[in-house]
Amino acid sequence: MNNIINKDPWLSGFLERESYTLNIDAPWIGNVSKEESDEREKLFDLMSQSVFIQTKIDTLELKVIALLESWGFRLIDTNIVFEKMVLKGEHTGVSTEIRVAEDRDVKAVGELGRNSFVYSRFHLDPEIPVEIANKIKSDWVLNFFRGKRGDQLFVAERDREIVGFNQLIYGQDNSVCIDLIAVGKCFARQGVASDLINYTEAAYGEKNRIVVGTQVSNIPSIRLYQKLGFRICSSKYVFHYHNL
């Protein structure tokens, strides 16, 4: 069954109320089964409480989108997924020093996570204070050091200062996904992000492709990925539901 409501204890801690992810494809339209009806009632019950619910819907699922909007879900942004086939052999040179993250990098990486994001769905949601959105992104990358998220983390250094990072997750289809990438604001548009991505491609020559998602509002990232040879492969609308 595709209609699944998953509790998110990690996000609940930041928003100070129960938080859930709604994973749906094409639910509750027309005749529904008893199981689907029960899931819908469960959702309605949660929506009456103090709660936050997030979901991503394929941009072609117009009936589902209309249904969510009628229930009070708010469109926050459009998530665009890019992919790039991994080049075998020679790669573009990297001018920034890139290395695997170490425990001594925790503070610097955490601060980059806290101060480097503007376009994330948490930052774009007017119901979520900026300081909370910053904490979410910082803790997101710090979960790598705790062994809770990510399979690899590369950091970029200039003059022994950490100026960027690239957190990765390995896919079951022999892909590598850029889970979270950031560059310090003072080093933006200096080639750091390009170096991080080019280094990743060189390091994972055995993989088939690199996958990364970004927000349609994040024009700088979209331009960067296109410049590096990434192509759009899918898109989804991001919806949030708040009941304070």
N, C-alpha and C positions, 0 to 999 in steps of 0.2 A: 504493500500500500504506500502511495506517495504522499499522503496527507499526514505529515508528521510535525508535531509541536515539541521542540526540544528546549529544555531549560538551560540557561547560560549563567551559571553561578559566578563566573569570572566577571562578566559584564554587570551582573546584578550588584556586585560590590561597589562599582564606580557610580552607578546611577541611583543607588540606595533604594531600589525597588526590584521586584521580581522581573527578570528579563528573559525573553524567549526568542528563538529563531523558528520561523514558520517555513517549512520546506514543502512547497506545493508546485504541481505542474498545471493541471486543469481541473481544479476541485469544485465540487458542489454546484455544478451547472446542469440543469435538467434533473432527471431521475438519479437519485443517489442511493447507495447501499446503506444498510444499517450501520456498518462500521464507519462509513463516511459521515453519516448523520451524527454519530456519536462524537466524532472528531470536531465537527462543526460546533456542536453544543459545548464541547470542552473549550473551544476557542472563544465563543461568546461569553462563557463564564469568566475566563481569564480577562477578557476585555472590560468587564465590569469592575475589575479590581484595580488597585494601583499597580500599573504594569507598563513595561516597554516590550514591544514586539517588532522584530525586523524580518524582512523577507526580500528576496530577489526574484523577479518574474521576467521571463523571456519577453522581449519587446514586441513580439508578434501575438502574445496571448491577450488580446484586447478585451475579451469577455471577462477574463480573470482580473485584469486591471480595473475594469469598471466595477466589478464586484468588491474588490478591496477598497476602492475609493468610496463606495456607498457605505462601507462599514466604518469609515473614518481614518483609513490609512492614508498617509501623506507621502507623495512622491518627493524624494530627497535628491536623487541624482540618477544618472544613467551610468552603469558600469560597463566599460568597454574592455574586452579581452583581446590582447595581441599575442601572436605567436611568431616565432622565427626558427627556421630549420637550422640546426647547428652546422656550421661550416667545418668541414674536415680539412686539416692541414694548416696553412698559414692563416694568421689572424692579425687584425689591426693592432699596432703597437699601443702600449699603455705607458703613459708618462707619469702617472701617480703610483706611489708605492701601495700595493694591495697585499694583504696577508689575512690569514685565518684569525678570527677574534680569539682573544685570550681572557682569562678571568680578570686581569688587570685593566681591561677595557670597559668594565661594567659601567663605571660612572660616566665616562665620556660618551659611550653609546646611548646610555639612558637619557642624557641631556640632549643629544641629537634627536632622539625620538620625541622628546618633549617639545622641542623648539623648531622643528623643521617642517611641520605639516600645516597646510592651509585648506586643502581641497578634499580631505577625507570625508566620508559620509557623516562622521561624528562632528566634524568642524562645520559642515554645511547645514546641519540640523539646528534650527533656531531654538529648539527646546533643550539643547544640551549646551551648557556653559563652556566657553572656550577652554577654561582651565581644566575642566573634566575631560574634554576631548584630548587635550595635551597629555594628561595623565594616562589615558587609555593607550595612546600611541607609544608612550614611553614604556609602559608595562608590557605592551605587546612584544617589543623587541627584547626586553629584559627577560621574558619567559624563555628565550633561547638559552640563556646562562643557567636557568633553573631546570633545564631539560624538559620543558613543557611545550615548546613550540619550535618548529624549524629543524632542519637537518644540517644546515651549515650557515655560517655567518662570516662574511668577508668585511674587513674594515679598510678604508682608504686613509692614507697618512700623507701629510705634507709638512715638512720641517718637524717631524715627530709629533704632530698634532693630528688627532683623528678628525677627519673632515667629512666622512661619509660612511655608510654601511650598506650591505646588501644581504638580507636574510632570505634563505632559500628553503624550499620544500621539494623533495623528490616525488615525482608522480609515478603511478603504477604503470603508465604507458611509456616508460623510459624517457620521460620529460623532466625538466627541472623548472620549478615555478618560482618566480621572484615574488616572495610573500610580502616583503616590505623593503623599500629602498629609500634612503634619505641622504641628503647632502646639506651641510650647514649653510645657512643663508648667506654668509660672507663668502662662500665659495661656489655659489650658484653660477651657472653658465661659464664655468672654467674647465669643463671637460671631465669633472670627477665622476659624474653619473655614467658617462660614456665609458670611462676607464673601468668602472666597476662591472658594467655589463660585458664589455669586451673580455675582461679577465675571466669572468664567469664562463663565457662561451669557450675560451681556450682551456679552462680547467675541466670542463665537462664535454670533451670531444667525443666521449662514448655515448652521450645522450642524443636523442633524436631531435629534440626541439626545446626552446626556451619559451615559457608562457608567462605573461604578466598582465595584470589588470590595472586600470586606472579610471578616473572619473572623466566624464565628457567635459566637465568644467575645467579640468586640468590641462589646458592647452599646451603649456611648456612640455609636459611629459608626453603628450600625444605626438608633438613635433619631434621630440627626441627619439621615441621608439620608431617612428616612420623613417627618420634619418638613418637609424641603425639597421634598417631592413626588416623591421617587424611589420606584420600585416594584421588587420582586424579579422578576427575569426568568430566573434560572438558579441552580443550585447544584452544586458538585462537592466530593467528598471529596479531601483532600490526604494523600498517603501518602509517607513517607520510608523508605528502606532504608539501614541503616548496616552496614558490615563494616570494623572498625578494623584 
